[in-house]
Amino acid sequence: MYVNHSYTNAVANAPFAHFDEDGFLMNPDLWTREMATQVAEQAELGSLSQAHWNIIRFVRDKYLGLGAIPPMRRICREFGYERDAVKGLFGGCKQLWKVAGLPNPGEEAKAYMD
């Protein structure tokens, strides 16, 4: 069952954004940078740095192009980061997925994302 959640402050002028009960954006086409900023704030990730935005853009491009998020080792290799550095930025893959505005990947995938 999907529940409508809205991150209202940052998206007041955007179309109503629908999130599922786990906080994943149901339609990645509705994603905005402002929405990402608000999701990150609510997750207590702090301000999004250029490193955050580089990873978000990379993950969104790969997901929207291929239908899947790239493996963490691919993200690390692309930007020259250690796995712990990426985890330090987002707190884990699940949080990165949410900030990047990607839809719920399913229960099995979520089990591997922490």
N, CA, C and O atoms as a GROMACS GRO file, in nm:
protein
  456
    1MET      N    1   0.083  -0.118   0.000
    1MET     CA    2   0.000   0.000   0.000
    1MET      C    3   0.087   0.124   0.000
    1MET      O    4   0.183   0.132   0.076
    2TYR      N    5   0.055   0.220  -0.083
    2TYR     CA    6   0.131   0.344  -0.090
    2TYR      C    7   0.056   0.454  -0.017
    2TYR      O    8  -0.066   0.465  -0.026
    3VAL      N    9   0.131   0.534   0.055
    3VAL     CA   10   0.077   0.645   0.129
    3VAL      C   11   0.138   0.771   0.070
    3VAL      O   12   0.257   0.772   0.038
    4ASN      N   13   0.061   0.874   0.055
    4ASN     CA   14   0.114   0.999   0.002
    4ASN      C   15   0.182   1.077   0.114
    4ASN      O   16   0.119   1.112   0.213
    5HIS      N   17   0.310   1.103   0.098
    5HIS     CA   18   0.385   1.189   0.187
    5HIS      C   19   0.432   1.305   0.103
    5HIS      O   20   0.459   1.288  -0.016
    6SER      N   21   0.443   1.420   0.160
    6SER     CA   22   0.489   1.535   0.084
    6SER      C   23   0.592   1.611   0.165
    6SER      O   24   0.569   1.645   0.281
    7TYR      N   25   0.706   1.639   0.103
    7TYR     CA   26   0.805   1.727   0.162
    7TYR      C   27   0.766   1.866   0.112
    7TYR      O   28   0.811   1.909   0.005
    8THR      N   29   0.682   1.936   0.189
    8THR     CA   30   0.612   2.054   0.137
    8THR      C   31   0.694   2.182   0.130
    8THR      O   32   0.678   2.258   0.035
    9ASN      N   33   0.781   2.209   0.224
    9ASN     CA   34   0.849   2.338   0.227
    9ASN      C   35   0.927   2.366   0.099
    9ASN      O   36   0.913   2.473   0.040
   10ALA      N   37   1.009   2.272   0.056
   10ALA     CA   38   1.097   2.295  -0.058
   10ALA      C   39   1.025   2.280  -0.191
   10ALA      O   40   1.077   2.324  -0.294
   11VAL      N   41   0.910   2.220  -0.192
   11VAL     CA   42   0.843   2.194  -0.319
   11VAL      C   43   0.707   2.263  -0.328
   11VAL      O   44   0.616   2.214  -0.395
   12ALA      N   45   0.693   2.376  -0.260
   12ALA     CA   46   0.564   2.443  -0.258
   12ALA      C   47   0.515   2.481  -0.397
   12ALA      O   48   0.394   2.480  -0.422
   13ASN      N   49   0.606   2.514  -0.487
   13ASN     CA   50   0.566   2.554  -0.622
   13ASN      C   51   0.576   2.439  -0.722
   13ASN      O   52   0.546   2.458  -0.840
   14ALA      N   53   0.616   2.322  -0.678
   14ALA     CA   54   0.631   2.206  -0.766
   14ALA      C   55   0.502   2.124  -0.762
   14ALA      O   56   0.420   2.142  -0.672
   15PRO      N   57   0.484   2.033  -0.858
   15PRO     CA   58   0.368   1.943  -0.851
   15PRO      C   59   0.374   1.864  -0.720
   15PRO      O   60   0.482   1.837  -0.668
   16PHE      N   61   0.258   1.826  -0.667
   16PHE     CA   62   0.251   1.750  -0.544
   16PHE      C   63   0.337   1.624  -0.558
   16PHE      O   64   0.316   1.544  -0.648
   17ALA      N   65   0.431   1.609  -0.470
   17ALA     CA   66   0.526   1.497  -0.477
   17ALA      C   67   0.474   1.381  -0.393
   17ALA      O   68   0.441   1.399  -0.275
   18HIS      N   69   0.467   1.266  -0.449
   18HIS     CA   70   0.418   1.148  -0.380
   18HIS      C   71   0.532   1.059  -0.336
   18HIS      O   72   0.618   1.021  -0.416
   19PHE      N   73   0.531   1.026  -0.209
   19PHE     CA   74   0.629   0.936  -0.151
   19PHE      C   75   0.556   0.815  -0.096
   19PHE      O   76   0.442   0.826  -0.053
   20ASP      N   77   0.622   0.700  -0.099
   20ASP     CA   78   0.559   0.581  -0.042
   20ASP      C   79   0.579   0.577   0.109
   20ASP      O   80   0.638   0.668   0.166
   21GLU      N   81   0.529   0.472   0.172
   21GLU     CA   82   0.536   0.463   0.319
   21GLU      C   83   0.679   0.453   0.372
   21GLU      O   84   0.702   0.475   0.491
   22ASP      N   85   0.775   0.419   0.286
   22ASP     CA   86   0.916   0.412   0.327
   22ASP      C   87   0.993   0.538   0.293
   22ASP      O   88   1.113   0.546   0.318
   23GLY      N   89   0.925   0.639   0.237
   23GLY     CA   90   0.989   0.765   0.206
   23GLY      C   91   1.055   0.772   0.070
   23GLY      O   92   1.133   0.863   0.044
   24PHE      N   93   1.026   0.678  -0.018
   24PHE     CA   94   1.081   0.679  -0.154
   24PHE      C   95   0.986   0.754  -0.247
   24PHE      O   96   0.864   0.737  -0.240
   25LEU      N   97   1.042   0.838  -0.333
   25LEU     CA   98   0.963   0.910  -0.431
   25LEU      C   99   0.908   0.810  -0.532
   25LEU      O  100   0.983   0.730  -0.587
   26MET      N  101   0.779   0.814  -0.557
   26MET     CA  102   0.718   0.715  -0.645
   26MET      C  103   0.741   0.746  -0.792
   26MET      O  104   0.742   0.655  -0.875
   27ASN      N  105   0.760   0.872  -0.827
   27ASN     CA  106   0.786   0.909  -0.966
   27ASN      C  107   0.915   0.992  -0.972
   27ASN      O  108   0.914   1.108  -0.933
   28PRO      N  109   1.025   0.933  -1.019
   28PRO     CA  110   1.152   1.007  -1.019
   28PRO      C  111   1.152   1.130  -1.109
   28PRO      O  112   1.240   1.214  -1.096
   29ASP      N  113   1.055   1.142  -1.198
   29ASP     CA  114   1.046   1.260  -1.284
   29ASP      C  115   1.004   1.384  -1.206
   29ASP      O  116   1.023   1.496  -1.254
   30LEU      N  117   0.947   1.367  -1.088
   30LEU     CA  118   0.905   1.480  -1.005
   30LEU      C  119   1.019   1.536  -0.919
   30LEU      O  120   1.003   1.640  -0.855
   31TRP      N  121   1.132   1.467  -0.917
   31TRP     CA  122   1.246   1.505  -0.833
   31TRP      C  123   1.301   1.641  -0.873
   31TRP      O  124   1.309   1.676  -0.991
   32THR      N  125   1.340   1.718  -0.770
   32THR     CA  126   1.408   1.846  -0.792
   32THR      C  127   1.524   1.855  -0.693
   32THR      O  128   1.530   1.781  -0.595
   33ARG      N  129   1.616   1.945  -0.721
   33ARG     CA  130   1.728   1.968  -0.627
   33ARG      C  131   1.675   2.017  -0.492
   33ARG      O  132   1.728   1.980  -0.387
   34GLU      N  133   1.572   2.100  -0.497
   34GLU     CA  134   1.513   2.150  -0.372
   34GLU      C  135   1.455   2.036  -0.290
   34GLU      O  136   1.468   2.034  -0.167
   35MET      N  137   1.392   1.942  -0.358
   35MET     CA  138   1.336   1.826  -0.290
   35MET      C  139   1.450   1.745  -0.225
   35MET      O  140   1.438   1.701  -0.111
   36ALA      N  141   1.558   1.726  -0.298
   36ALA     CA  142   1.673   1.651  -0.245
   36ALA      C  143   1.727   1.719  -0.120
   36ALA      O  144   1.761   1.653  -0.022
   37THR      N  145   1.736   1.850  -0.125
   37THR     CA  146   1.785   1.925  -0.010
   37THR      C  147   1.696   1.904   0.111
   37THR      O  148   1.746   1.886   0.222
   38GLN      N  149   1.566   1.906   0.090
   38GLN     CA  150   1.474   1.889   0.202
   38GLN      C  151   1.477   1.746   0.256
   38GLN      O  152   1.474   1.725   0.378
   39VAL      N  153   1.483   1.647   0.168
   39VAL     CA  154   1.492   1.507   0.212
   39VAL      C  155   1.620   1.488   0.293
   39VAL      O  156   1.619   1.422   0.397
   40ALA      N  157   1.731   1.547   0.247
   40ALA     CA  158   1.858   1.537   0.319
   40ALA      C  159   1.850   1.604   0.456
   40ALA      O  160   1.902   1.551   0.554
   41GLU      N  161   1.784   1.719   0.463
   41GLU     CA  162   1.767   1.788   0.591
   41GLU      C  163   1.685   1.703   0.687
   41GLU      O  164   1.719   1.692   0.805
   42GLN      N  165   1.576   1.644   0.638
   42GLN     CA  166   1.492   1.561   0.726
   42GLN      C  167   1.565   1.435   0.771
   42GLN      O  168   1.533   1.380   0.877
   43ALA      N  169   1.662   1.390   0.692
   43ALA     CA  170   1.741   1.272   0.730
   43ALA      C  171   1.863   1.312   0.813
   43ALA      O  172   1.945   1.228   0.849
   44GLU      N  173   1.874   1.443   0.843
   44GLU     CA  174   1.984   1.497   0.922
   44GLU      C  175   2.120   1.470   0.859
   44GLU      O  176   2.216   1.437   0.928
   45LEU      N  177   2.127   1.485   0.726
   45LEU     CA  178   2.253   1.468   0.654
   45LEU      C  179   2.330   1.599   0.644
   45LEU      O  180   2.446   1.600   0.600
   46GLY      N  181   2.269   1.708   0.683
   46GLY     CA  182   2.333   1.839   0.672
   46GLY      C  183   2.320   1.894   0.532
   46GLY      O  184   2.243   1.843   0.450
   47SER      N  185   2.394   1.999   0.504
   47SER     CA  186   2.390   2.062   0.372
   47SER      C  187   2.455   1.970   0.270
   47SER      O  188   2.553   1.902   0.299
   48LEU      N  189   2.398   1.969   0.151
   48LEU     CA  190   2.452   1.886   0.044
   48LEU      C  191   2.570   1.958  -0.021
   48LEU      O  192   2.556   2.068  -0.073
   49SER      N  193   2.686   1.893  -0.017
   49SER     CA  194   2.808   1.949  -0.075
   49SER      C  195   2.820   1.912  -0.222
   49SER      O  196   2.735   1.840  -0.276
   50GLN      N  197   2.923   1.962  -0.287
   50GLN     CA  198   2.947   1.925  -0.428
   50GLN      C  199   2.968   1.774  -0.440
   50GLN      O  200   2.926   1.715  -0.540
   51ALA      N  201   3.032   1.713  -0.342
   51ALA     CA  202   3.051   1.567  -0.345
   51ALA      C  203   2.916   1.495  -0.344
   51ALA      O  204   2.897   1.398  -0.417
   52HIS      N  205   2.823   1.542  -0.262
   52HIS     CA  206   2.688   1.485  -0.260
   52HIS      C  207   2.624   1.496  -0.399
   52HIS      O  208   2.574   1.398  -0.454
   53TRP      N  209   2.627   1.619  -0.454
   53TRP     CA  210   2.560   1.643  -0.582
   53TRP      C  211   2.622   1.561  -0.695
   53TRP      O  212   2.550   1.514  -0.783
   54ASN      N  213   2.754   1.543  -0.693
   54ASN     CA  214   2.819   1.461  -0.796
   54ASN      C  215   2.767   1.317  -0.791
   54ASN      O  216   2.737   1.258  -0.894
   55ILE      N  217   2.758   1.263  -0.671
   55ILE     CA  218   2.711   1.125  -0.655
   55ILE      C  219   2.563   1.115  -0.689
   55ILE      O  220   2.521   1.021  -0.757
   56ILE      N  221   2.483   1.210  -0.644
   56ILE     CA  222   2.339   1.209  -0.674
   56ILE      C  223   2.318   1.211  -0.825
   56ILE      O  224   2.240   1.132  -0.878
   57ARG      N  225   2.387   1.300  -0.894
   57ARG     CA  226   2.373   1.310  -1.040
   57ARG      C  227   2.415   1.179  -1.109
   57ARG      O  228   2.347   1.132  -1.200
   58PHE      N  229   2.526   1.122  -1.065
   58PHE     CA  230   2.576   0.997  -1.122
   58PHE      C  231   2.475   0.884  -1.103
   58PHE      O  232   2.444   0.810  -1.197
   59VAL      N  233   2.424   0.870  -0.980
   59VAL     CA  234   2.329   0.763  -0.948
   59VAL      C  235   2.199   0.782  -1.026
   59VAL      O  236   2.144   0.685  -1.080
   60ARG      N  237   2.149   0.904  -1.032
   60ARG     CA  238   2.026   0.930  -1.109
   60ARG      C  239   2.046   0.900  -1.257
   60ARG      O  240   1.961   0.836  -1.319
   61ASP      N  241   2.157   0.944  -1.313
   61ASP     CA  242   2.184   0.918  -1.455
   61ASP      C  243   2.189   0.768  -1.483
   61ASP      O  244   2.133   0.721  -1.582
   62LYS      N  245   2.257   0.694  -1.396
   62LYS     CA  246   2.268   0.549  -1.417
   62LYS      C  247   2.132   0.482  -1.399
   62LYS      O  248   2.095   0.395  -1.478
   63TYR      N  249   2.059   0.521  -1.295
   63TYR     CA  250   1.929   0.458  -1.273
   63TYR      C  251   1.832   0.489  -1.388
   63TYR      O  252   1.767   0.399  -1.441
   64LEU      N  253   1.824   0.614  -1.426
   64LEU     CA  254   1.729   0.653  -1.531
   64LEU      C  255   1.770   0.596  -1.667
   64LEU      O  256   1.684   0.572  -1.752
   65GLY      N  257   1.899   0.573  -1.687
   65GLY     CA  258   1.947   0.516  -1.813
   65GLY      C  259   1.941   0.365  -1.818
   65GLY      O  260   1.912   0.306  -1.922
   66LEU      N  261   1.969   0.300  -1.704
   66LEU     CA  262   1.980   0.154  -1.699
   66LEU      C  263   1.870   0.086  -1.619
   66LEU      O  264   1.848  -0.035  -1.633
   67GLY      N  265   1.800   0.162  -1.535
   67GLY     CA  266   1.698   0.103  -1.450
   67GLY      C  267   1.750   0.041  -1.323
   67GLY      O  268   1.677  -0.030  -1.254
   68ALA      N  269   1.877   0.066  -1.291
   68ALA     CA  270   1.936   0.011  -1.168
   68ALA      C  271   2.043   0.107  -1.117
   68ALA      O  272   2.105   0.180  -1.194
   69ILE      N  273   2.063   0.105  -0.986
   69ILE     CA  274   2.168   0.187  -0.927
   69ILE      C  275   2.301   0.116  -0.949
   69ILE      O  276   2.307  -0.007  -0.944
   70PRO      N  277   2.407   0.191  -0.974
   70PRO     CA  278   2.537   0.126  -0.991
   70PRO      C  279   2.586   0.069  -0.857
   70PRO      O  280   2.551   0.122  -0.752
   71PRO      N  281   2.666  -0.035  -0.861
   71PRO     CA  282   2.722  -0.089  -0.736
   71PRO      C  283   2.808   0.016  -0.666
   71PRO      O  284   2.864   0.104  -0.730
   72MET      N  285   2.816   0.006  -0.534
   72MET     CA  286   2.893   0.102  -0.455
   72MET      C  287   3.037   0.110  -0.505
   72MET      O  288   3.095   0.219  -0.507
   73ARG      N  289   3.097  -0.002  -0.545
   73ARG     CA  290   3.236   0.002  -0.592
   73ARG      C  291   3.250   0.087  -0.718
   73ARG      O  292   3.354   0.148  -0.741
   74ARG      N  293   3.145   0.090  -0.801
   74ARG     CA  294   3.147   0.172  -0.923
   74ARG      C  295   3.140   0.320  -0.887
   74ARG      O  296   3.208   0.402  -0.948
   75ILE      N  297   3.058   0.353  -0.789
   75ILE     CA  298   3.050   0.492  -0.742
   75ILE      C  299   3.185   0.534  -0.684
   75ILE      O  300   3.234   0.643  -0.714
   76CYS      N  301   3.243   0.450  -0.602
   76CYS     CA  302   3.372   0.481  -0.540
   76CYS      C  303   3.480   0.500  -0.645
   76CYS      O  304   3.559   0.594  -0.638
   77ARG      N  305   3.485   0.411  -0.742
   77ARG     CA  306   3.585   0.418  -0.848
   77ARG      C  307   3.566   0.546  -0.932
   77ARG      O  308   3.664   0.611  -0.968
   78GLU      N  309   3.442   0.580  -0.962
   78GLU     CA  310   3.412   0.698  -1.043
   78GLU      C  311   3.466   0.826  -0.980
   78GLU      O  312   3.515   0.915  -1.050
   79PHE      N  313   3.456   0.837  -0.847
   79PHE     CA  314   3.492   0.961  -0.779
   79PHE      C  315   3.618   0.951  -0.694
   79PHE      O  316   3.661   1.050  -0.635
   80GLY      N  317   3.677   0.832  -0.688
   80GLY     CA  318   3.799   0.815  -0.609
   80GLY      C  319   3.775   0.817  -0.459
   80GLY      O  320   3.864   0.854  -0.382
   81TYR      N  321   3.654   0.777  -0.417
   81TYR     CA  322   3.620   0.774  -0.275
   81TYR      C  323   3.633   0.633  -0.220
   81TYR      O  324   3.616   0.535  -0.293
   82GLU      N  325   3.662   0.625  -0.093
   82GLU     CA  326   3.652   0.498  -0.022
   82GLU      C  327   3.505   0.475   0.011
   82GLU      O  328   3.427   0.570   0.020
   83ARG      N  329   3.468   0.349   0.028
   83ARG     CA  330   3.329   0.314   0.060
   83ARG      C  331   3.279   0.388   0.184
   83ARG      O  332   3.166   0.436   0.187
   84ASP      N  333   3.364   0.398   0.287
   84ASP     CA  334   3.325   0.466   0.410
   84ASP      C  335   3.299   0.615   0.388
   84ASP      O  336   3.217   0.674   0.457
   85ALA      N  337   3.370   0.675   0.291
   85ALA     CA  338   3.349   0.817   0.263
   85ALA      C  339   3.210   0.839   0.203
   85ALA      O  340   3.140   0.934   0.240
   86VAL      N  341   3.170   0.752   0.111
   86VAL     CA  342   3.036   0.764   0.051
   86VAL      C  343   2.930   0.738   0.157
   86VAL      O  344   2.830   0.809   0.165
   87LYS      N  345   2.953   0.636   0.239
   87LYS     CA  346   2.858   0.606   0.346
   87LYS      C  347   2.851   0.723   0.444
   87LYS      O  348   2.744   0.753   0.498
   88GLY      N  349   2.964   0.789   0.468
   88GLY     CA  350   2.966   0.905   0.556
   88GLY      C  351   2.885   1.022   0.501
   88GLY      O  352   2.827   1.099   0.578
   89LEU      N  353   2.881   1.035   0.369
   89LEU     CA  354   2.804   1.143   0.308
   89LEU      C  355   2.653   1.121   0.320
   89LEU      O  356   2.577   1.214   0.347
   90PHE      N  357   2.611   0.996   0.300
   90PHE     CA  358   2.467   0.966   0.293
   90PHE      C  359   2.416   0.876   0.404
   90PHE      O  360   2.294   0.863   0.421
   91GLY      N  361   2.504   0.814   0.480
   91GLY     CA  362   2.460   0.723   0.584
   91GLY      C  363   2.424   0.585   0.532
   91GLY      O  364   2.390   0.497   0.611
   92GLY      N  365   2.433   0.563   0.403
   92GLY     CA  366   2.402   0.433   0.344
   92GLY      C  367   2.335   0.448   0.208
   92GLY      O  368   2.292   0.557   0.170
   93CYS      N  369   2.328   0.339   0.138
   93CYS     CA  370   2.271   0.339   0.002
   93CYS      C  371   2.123   0.375   0.001
   93CYS      O  372   2.076   0.443  -0.090
   94LYS      N  373   2.051   0.329   0.102
   94LYS     CA  374   1.907   0.357   0.105
   94LYS      C  375   1.881   0.508   0.113
   94LYS      O  376   1.792   0.559   0.046
   95GLN      N  377   1.959   0.577   0.195
   95GLN     CA  378   1.941   0.721   0.209
   95GLN      C  379   1.983   0.792   0.081
   95GLN      O  380   1.918   0.889   0.041
   96LEU      N  381   2.089   0.747   0.017
   96LEU     CA  382   2.130   0.803  -0.111
   96LEU      C  383   2.018   0.788  -0.213
   96LEU      O  384   1.987   0.882  -0.286
   97TRP      N  385   1.956   0.671  -0.218
   97TRP     CA  386   1.848   0.642  -0.311
   97TRP      C  387   1.731   0.739  -0.288
   97TRP      O  388   1.673   0.790  -0.384
   98LYS      N  389   1.698   0.765  -0.161
   98LYS     CA  390   1.588   0.856  -0.128
   98LYS      C  391   1.621   1.000  -0.167
   98LYS      O  392   1.538   1.068  -0.227
   99VAL      N  393   1.741   1.046  -0.133
   99VAL     CA  394   1.781   1.182  -0.165
   99VAL      C  395   1.785   1.202  -0.316
   99VAL      O  396   1.750   1.309  -0.366
  100ALA      N  397   1.826   1.099  -0.388
  100ALA     CA  398   1.832   1.106  -0.535
  100ALA      C  399   1.695   1.096  -0.599
  100ALA      O  400   1.682   1.108  -0.721
  101GLY      N  401   1.591   1.075  -0.518
  101GLY     CA  402   1.455   1.075  -0.570
  101GLY      C  403   1.421   0.953  -0.654
  101GLY      O  404   1.346   0.963  -0.751
  102LEU      N  405   1.477   0.840  -0.618
  102LEU     CA  406   1.451   0.717  -0.694
  102LEU      C  407   1.342   0.636  -0.625
  102LEU      O  408   1.327   0.642  -0.503
  103PRO      N  409   1.265   0.559  -0.703
  103PRO     CA  410   1.152   0.486  -0.644
  103PRO      C  411   1.198   0.368  -0.559
  103PRO      O  412   1.313   0.324  -0.566
  104ASN      N  413   1.106   0.318  -0.480
  104ASN     CA  414   1.131   0.205  -0.392
  104ASN      C  415   1.187   0.088  -0.473
  104ASN      O  416   1.122   0.042  -0.567
  105PRO      N  417   1.308   0.039  -0.437
  105PRO     CA  418   1.370  -0.068  -0.514
  105PRO      C  419   1.317  -0.208  -0.480
  105PRO      O  420   1.355  -0.305  -0.545
  106GLY      N  421   1.231  -0.218  -0.380
  106GLY     CA  422   1.177  -0.347  -0.340
  106GLY      C  423   1.243  -0.399  -0.214
  106GLY      O  424   1.353  -0.356  -0.177
  107GLU      N  425   1.176  -0.492  -0.150
  107GLU     CA  426   1.222  -0.542  -0.020
  107GLU      C  427   1.358  -0.611  -0.027
  107GLU      O  428   1.443  -0.589   0.060
  108GLU      N  429   1.380  -0.692  -0.128
  108GLU     CA  430   1.508  -0.764  -0.136
  108GLU      C  431   1.624  -0.665  -0.154
  108GLU      O  432   1.726  -0.676  -0.086
  109ALA      N  433   1.609  -0.570  -0.244
  109ALA     CA  434   1.715  -0.472  -0.267
  109ALA      C  435   1.739  -0.388  -0.143
  109ALA      O  436   1.854  -0.360  -0.109
  110LYS      N  437   1.632  -0.347  -0.074
  110LYS     CA  438   1.648  -0.265   0.046
  110LYS      C  439   1.727  -0.339   0.154
  110LYS      O  440   1.798  -0.277   0.233
  111ALA      N  441   1.714  -0.471   0.158
  111ALA     CA  442   1.787  -0.549   0.258
  111ALA      C  443   1.937  -0.538   0.240
  111ALA      O  444   2.012  -0.554   0.337
  112TYR      N  445   1.984  -0.509   0.119
  112TYR     CA  446   2.126  -0.496   0.091
  112TYR      C  447   2.175  -0.352   0.095
  112TYR      O  448   2.294  -0.327   0.077
  113MET      N  449   2.087  -0.258   0.117
  113MET     CA  450   2.122  -0.118   0.104
  113MET      C  451   2.173  -0.053   0.232
  113MET      O  452   2.220   0.061   0.226
  114ASP      N  453   2.166  -0.117   0.344
  114ASP     CA  454   2.212  -0.054   0.468
  114ASP      C  455   2.359  -0.077   0.493
  114ASP      O  456   2.413  -0.030   0.594
   0.00000   0.00000   0.00000
